[in-house]
Amino acid sequence: MEDVGPRRGFWRRWVPVGVYAALIFFGSSIPGKAYPSTVLWDYDKLLHAIVYAGFGALVHRTSRRFWPSVLGCAAYGFTDEIHQAFIPG
């Protein structure tokens, strides 16, 4: 049987990052007015910090390099903000 260790490890590490990024993208595609009015949504910046801290932890776990992880997550956050500019509400 062929050893697929490195390839399998790649998928095992990067698929959770991709899924998490897709969830962020999906969540930021929902107009703000579509969310229910609760106290939790009033803490928008705190929610951003929690979501991106989780994303950063996954990326860092995968890459094991601090600054590339920080810069990659910041770049993703920047492109997500551009994406949100096209979402009404």
Backbone as numpy.savetxt, mean C-alpha at the origin, in Angstrom:
# Nx Ny Nz CAx CAy CAz Cx Cy Cz
12.87 -33.89 -9.00 12.02 -32.71 -9.00 12.91 -31.47 -9.00
12.52 -30.50 -9.77 13.29 -29.26 -9.91 13.15 -28.38 -8.67
14.27 -27.80 -8.27 14.25 -26.90 -7.11 13.81 -25.51 -7.58
12.70 -25.03 -7.08 12.18 -23.72 -7.47 12.25 -22.75 -6.29
13.20 -22.97 -5.40 13.31 -22.17 -4.19 13.36 -20.67 -4.40
14.32 -20.15 -5.20 14.39 -18.69 -5.35 13.13 -18.09 -5.98
12.60 -18.78 -6.99 11.39 -18.27 -7.65 10.21 -18.29 -6.68
10.10 -19.37 -5.95 9.00 -19.49 -4.99 9.13 -18.43 -3.89
10.35 -18.21 -3.44 10.58 -17.18 -2.42 10.22 -15.79 -2.91
10.52 -15.53 -4.18 10.18 -14.23 -4.77 8.68 -13.99 -4.68
7.90 -14.98 -5.12 6.45 -14.83 -5.11 5.90 -14.75 -3.70
6.47 -15.53 -2.81 6.00 -15.54 -1.43 6.24 -14.18 -0.77
7.32 -13.51 -1.14 7.62 -12.21 -0.54 6.86 -11.07 -1.22
6.77 -11.09 -2.55 6.24 -9.93 -3.27 4.73 -9.95 -3.49
4.09 -11.10 -3.49 2.63 -11.15 -3.68 1.90 -10.39 -2.57
2.25 -10.55 -1.29 1.57 -9.74 -0.28 1.74 -8.23 -0.49
2.91 -7.82 -0.96 3.13 -6.39 -1.25 2.19 -5.94 -2.37
2.10 -6.73 -3.42 1.22 -6.38 -4.54 -0.24 -6.35 -4.15
-0.66 -7.30 -3.33 -2.06 -7.35 -2.86 -2.35 -6.12 -1.99
-1.42 -5.79 -1.10 -1.61 -4.63 -0.22 -1.68 -3.35 -1.04
-0.80 -3.23 -2.04 -0.82 -2.05 -2.92 -2.14 -1.97 -3.68
-2.63 -3.11 -4.14 -3.92 -3.12 -4.85 -5.06 -2.72 -3.93
-5.01 -3.15 -2.67 -6.05 -2.75 -1.72 -6.01 -1.24 -1.46
-4.81 -0.69 -1.36 -4.69 0.76 -1.19 -5.28 1.47 -2.40
-4.93 0.99 -3.60 -5.44 1.59 -4.83 -6.96 1.51 -4.88
-7.50 0.34 -4.56 -8.95 0.16 -4.56 -9.61 1.08 -3.54
-9.05 1.13 -2.33 -9.63 1.98 -1.29 -9.59 3.45 -1.64
-8.53 3.86 -2.33 -8.44 5.28 -2.69 -9.25 5.60 -3.94
-9.81 4.58 -4.59 -10.67 4.81 -5.76 -12.12 5.09 -5.37
-12.45 4.87 -4.12 -13.81 5.09 -3.64 -13.94 6.57 -3.25
-14.91 7.27 -3.83 -15.08 8.69 -3.46 -15.32 8.86 -1.96
-14.80 9.93 -1.41 -14.91 10.18 0.02 -16.33 10.25 0.52
-17.24 10.70 -0.32 -18.64 10.81 0.09 -19.31 9.44 0.18
-18.68 8.42 -0.39 -19.27 7.07 -0.36 -19.01 6.36 0.97
-18.05 6.86 1.74 -17.78 6.26 3.04 -18.83 6.69 4.05
-19.21 5.81 4.95 -20.19 6.21 5.98 -19.61 7.27 6.90
-20.46 8.11 7.40 -20.02 9.18 8.30 -19.83 8.62 9.70
-18.56 8.42 10.08 -18.24 7.93 11.41 -17.08 8.75 11.96
-16.85 8.62 13.22 -15.75 9.33 13.86 -14.41 8.86 13.32
-14.32 7.56 12.98 -13.06 7.00 12.50 -12.54 7.72 11.26
-13.44 8.05 10.32 -13.01 8.69 9.08 -12.54 10.12 9.30
-12.85 10.70 10.47 -12.38 12.06 10.76 -10.88 12.09 11.00
-10.29 10.94 11.25 -8.85 10.85 11.49 -8.13 10.40 10.23
-8.35 11.14 9.14 -7.84 10.78 7.82 -6.33 10.61 7.82
-5.61 11.54 8.40 -4.14 11.48 8.39 -3.63 10.30 9.21
-4.30 10.00 10.31 -3.91 8.86 11.13 -4.13 7.55 10.35
-5.26 7.46 9.64 -5.51 6.27 8.83 -4.47 6.11 7.73
-4.10 7.23 7.10 -3.04 7.18 6.09 -1.74 6.64 6.71
-1.40 7.15 7.87 -0.16 6.73 8.53 -0.20 5.24 8.86
-1.32 4.74 9.34 -1.44 3.33 9.70 -1.35 2.45 8.45
-2.08 2.83 7.41 -2.08 2.03 6.17 -0.69 2.00 5.55
-0.05 3.15 5.47 1.27 3.19 4.83 2.36 2.62 5.73
2.17 2.62 7.03 3.12 1.93 7.92 3.07 0.43 7.66
1.87 -0.11 7.50 1.73 -1.52 7.15 2.35 -1.84 5.80
2.12 -0.96 4.84 2.71 -1.13 3.51 4.24 -1.08 3.59
4.74 -0.11 4.34 6.19 0.00 4.51 6.79 -1.21 5.18
6.09 -1.75 6.17 6.58 -2.95 6.86 6.65 -4.14 5.90
5.64 -4.29 5.06 5.66 -5.39 4.08 6.80 -5.21 3.07
6.96 -3.99 2.58 8.02 -3.74 1.60 9.39 -3.96 2.24
9.56 -3.49 3.46 10.84 -3.67 4.15 11.10 -5.15 4.44
10.09 -5.88 4.82 10.24 -7.32 5.06 10.69 -8.03 3.79
10.21 -7.54 2.65 10.54 -8.14 1.37 11.94 -7.76 0.90
12.26 -6.47 0.96 13.53 -6.01 0.40 14.68 -6.04 1.40
14.38 -5.93 2.67 15.39 -5.89 3.74 16.34 -4.71 3.62
15.89 -3.67 2.92 16.70 -2.47 2.77 15.82 -1.28 3.15
16.28 -0.51 4.13 15.44 0.52 4.73 15.12 1.65 3.76
16.14 2.35 3.27 15.87 3.53 2.45 15.17 3.21 1.13
15.54 2.17 0.42 14.74 1.84 -0.77 13.27 1.55 -0.43
13.04 0.95 0.74 11.65 0.69 1.16 10.91 1.99 1.42
11.56 2.91 2.12 10.94 4.21 2.42 10.67 4.97 1.14
11.66 5.03 0.26 11.50 5.79 -0.98 10.46 5.14 -1.90
10.44 3.82 -1.94 9.44 3.13 -2.77 8.03 3.37 -2.28
7.83 3.32 -0.97 6.50 3.57 -0.40 6.10 5.03 -0.58
7.05 5.93 -0.43 6.76 7.36 -0.65 6.37 7.61 -2.11
7.08 6.96 -3.03 6.75 7.11 -4.45 5.36 6.54 -4.74
5.03 5.41 -4.14 3.69 4.83 -4.33 2.63 5.77 -3.75
2.90 6.32 -2.57 1.97 7.26 -1.96 1.76 8.49 -2.82
2.85 8.99 -3.42 2.76 10.15 -4.30 1.90 9.85 -5.52
2.13 8.68 -6.14 1.33 8.34 -7.32 -0.13 8.08 -6.92
-0.36 7.60 -5.71 -1.73 7.39 -5.25 -2.44 8.72 -5.04
-1.71 9.71 -4.56 -2.31 11.04 -4.40 -2.68 11.62 -5.78
-1.86 11.40 -6.78 -2.21 11.84 -8.14 -3.45 11.09 -8.61
-3.50 9.80 -8.36 -4.67 9.00 -8.72 -5.93 9.55 -8.05
-5.82 9.92 -6.77 -6.98 10.42 -6.03 -7.46 11.76 -6.55
-6.58 12.51 -7.22 -6.99 13.80 -7.78 -8.04 13.62 -8.87
-8.10 12.44 -9.47 -9.06 12.18 -10.53 -10.35 11.52 -10.03
-10.42 11.29 -8.72 -11.60 10.66 -8.13 -12.54 11.77 -7.62
-13.78 11.81 -8.07 -14.69 12.86 -7.59 -15.04 12.65 -6.12
-15.26 13.77 -5.45 -15.70 13.71 -4.07 -14.57 13.59 -3.14
